[in-house]
Amino acid sequence: MKHPLHPALVHFPVACWSLGTLADATGAFHPDALLAQYAAVLLAIGCAAGLLAAVAGFVELLGLPPAHPAGRDATVHMALALTAWCLYAGSLGLRIDVDARLLLAPGAAALAASGLGFAVLLAAGWMGGKLVYGHGVGVAGRR
């Protein structure tokens, strides 16, 4: 691709999930129903945007030559990003009461999934940086 789409799309889930985790951390010390709803909405937007970013990233991964030296790092990056997505989706799922059609205050499991999701998200970002700055993936003129 002349201009990869994945790097442009990842900013949305990263921002939403990071702010959602921050809202969770703040809400753990200062319980507030509005803050809990804010975190849930951010996690939901992050999960939706994360699916778009994942599809774009997968398409770009398929464009790498079979024996490209970045292939292993790209696979690790993808696995970490999908793990973060699963943790945030799980955290969101733990907040939803389907029968009552409302959002619950996050419990310990939802907060743990959100915090762990953030740690895995940082690792995925690190690997994404390694792909660009170490291997030159997506950089014009570099192979």
C-alpha positions as CSV (number, residue, x, y, z in Angstrom):
1,M,0.0,0.0,0.0
2,K,1.2,3.5,-0.7
3,H,-0.4,4.8,2.5
4,P,-1.3,2.2,5.0
5,L,-4.7,2.7,6.7
6,H,-4.0,0.7,9.9
7,P,-1.7,3.4,11.5
8,A,-4.4,6.0,11.0
9,L,-7.1,3.9,12.5
10,V,-5.3,2.6,15.7
11,H,-5.4,6.0,17.3
12,F,-9.2,5.7,18.0
13,P,-9.2,2.5,20.0
14,V,-6.0,3.4,21.8
15,A,-7.4,6.8,22.9
16,C,-10.8,5.4,23.9
17,W,-9.4,2.4,25.8
18,S,-6.8,4.5,27.5
19,L,-9.4,7.1,28.6
20,G,-11.7,4.3,29.6
21,T,-9.0,2.7,31.8
22,L,-8.3,6.1,33.3
23,A,-12.0,6.6,34.1
24,D,-12.0,3.1,35.7
25,A,-9.0,4.0,37.8
26,T,-10.5,7.3,38.9
27,G,-13.8,5.6,39.6
28,A,-12.2,3.0,41.8
29,F,-11.2,5.8,44.2
30,H,-14.1,8.2,43.6
31,P,-17.2,6.1,42.7
32,D,-19.4,8.0,40.3
33,A,-22.2,6.5,38.2
34,L,-21.5,9.0,35.4
35,L,-17.9,8.1,35.3
36,A,-18.7,4.4,35.1
37,Q,-21.0,5.1,32.1
38,Y,-18.3,7.3,30.5
39,A,-15.8,4.4,30.8
40,A,-18.3,1.9,29.3
41,V,-19.1,4.1,26.4
42,L,-15.4,4.7,25.7
43,L,-14.7,0.9,25.9
44,A,-17.5,0.3,23.4
45,I,-16.3,2.9,21.0
46,G,-12.8,1.5,21.4
47,C,-13.9,-2.0,20.6
48,A,-15.8,-0.9,17.5
49,A,-12.9,1.1,16.2
50,G,-10.5,-1.7,17.2
51,L,-12.3,-4.1,14.8
52,L,-11.8,-1.6,11.9
53,A,-8.1,-1.2,12.8
54,A,-7.7,-5.0,13.1
55,V,-9.1,-5.6,9.7
56,A,-6.9,-2.9,8.1
57,G,-3.9,-4.3,9.9
58,F,-4.6,-7.9,8.8
59,V,-5.0,-6.8,5.2
60,E,-1.6,-5.0,5.4
61,L,-0.1,-8.0,7.1
62,L,-1.2,-10.1,4.1
63,G,0.7,-7.7,1.9
64,L,4.1,-8.5,3.5
65,P,6.2,-10.9,1.4
66,P,6.2,-14.5,2.8
67,A,9.8,-14.4,4.2
68,H,9.8,-10.8,5.4
69,P,11.9,-10.4,8.5
70,A,9.1,-8.4,10.2
71,G,6.6,-11.3,9.8
72,R,7.2,-12.7,13.3
73,D,7.0,-9.3,15.0
74,A,3.8,-8.5,13.0
75,T,2.2,-11.7,14.2
76,V,3.1,-10.9,17.8
77,H,1.8,-7.4,17.4
78,M,-1.5,-8.8,16.0
79,A,-1.8,-11.3,18.8
80,L,-1.2,-8.7,21.5
81,A,-3.7,-6.3,19.9
82,L,-6.4,-8.9,19.6
83,T,-5.7,-9.9,23.2
84,A,-6.2,-6.3,24.3
85,W,-9.4,-6.2,22.3
86,C,-10.7,-9.3,24.0
87,L,-9.8,-8.0,27.5
88,Y,-11.6,-4.7,26.8
89,A,-14.6,-6.4,25.3
90,G,-14.8,-8.7,28.3
91,S,-14.5,-5.7,30.6
92,L,-17.4,-4.1,28.8
93,G,-19.4,-7.3,28.8
94,L,-19.1,-7.6,32.6
95,R,-20.7,-4.1,32.9
96,I,-23.8,-4.8,30.9
97,D,-27.0,-6.2,32.5
98,V,-28.8,-7.5,29.4
99,D,-32.0,-8.3,31.2
100,A,-32.4,-4.9,32.8
101,R,-30.9,-3.1,29.8
102,L,-28.5,-1.0,31.8
103,L,-24.9,-0.5,32.6
104,L,-23.6,-1.7,35.9
105,A,-20.8,-0.1,38.0
106,P,-17.6,-2.1,37.1
107,G,-16.8,-4.8,39.5
108,A,-13.3,-6.1,40.4
109,A,-13.3,-8.5,37.3
110,A,-14.2,-5.7,34.9
111,L,-11.6,-3.4,36.4
112,A,-8.9,-6.1,36.3
113,A,-9.7,-6.8,32.6
114,S,-9.5,-3.1,31.8
115,G,-6.2,-2.7,33.6
116,L,-4.7,-5.8,32.0
117,G,-6.1,-4.7,28.7
118,F,-4.2,-1.5,29.0
119,A,-0.9,-3.3,29.9
120,V,-1.3,-5.6,26.8
121,L,-2.2,-2.5,24.7
122,L,1.1,-0.9,25.7
123,A,2.9,-4.1,24.6
124,A,1.1,-4.1,21.3
125,G,2.0,-0.5,20.7
126,W,5.6,-1.3,21.5
127,M,5.6,-4.0,18.9
128,G,3.8,-1.7,16.4
129,G,6.6,0.8,16.9
130,K,9.2,-1.9,16.3
131,L,7.5,-2.8,13.0
132,V,7.7,0.8,11.8
133,Y,11.0,2.0,13.3
134,G,12.9,-1.2,13.4
135,H,11.7,-3.0,10.2
136,G,10.4,0.0,8.2
137,V,7.0,-1.6,7.6
138,G,4.7,1.0,6.0
139,V,7.5,3.5,5.5
140,A,7.8,4.7,1.9
141,G,11.1,3.8,0.3
142,R,12.1,1.2,2.9
143,R,11.9,-2.5,2.4
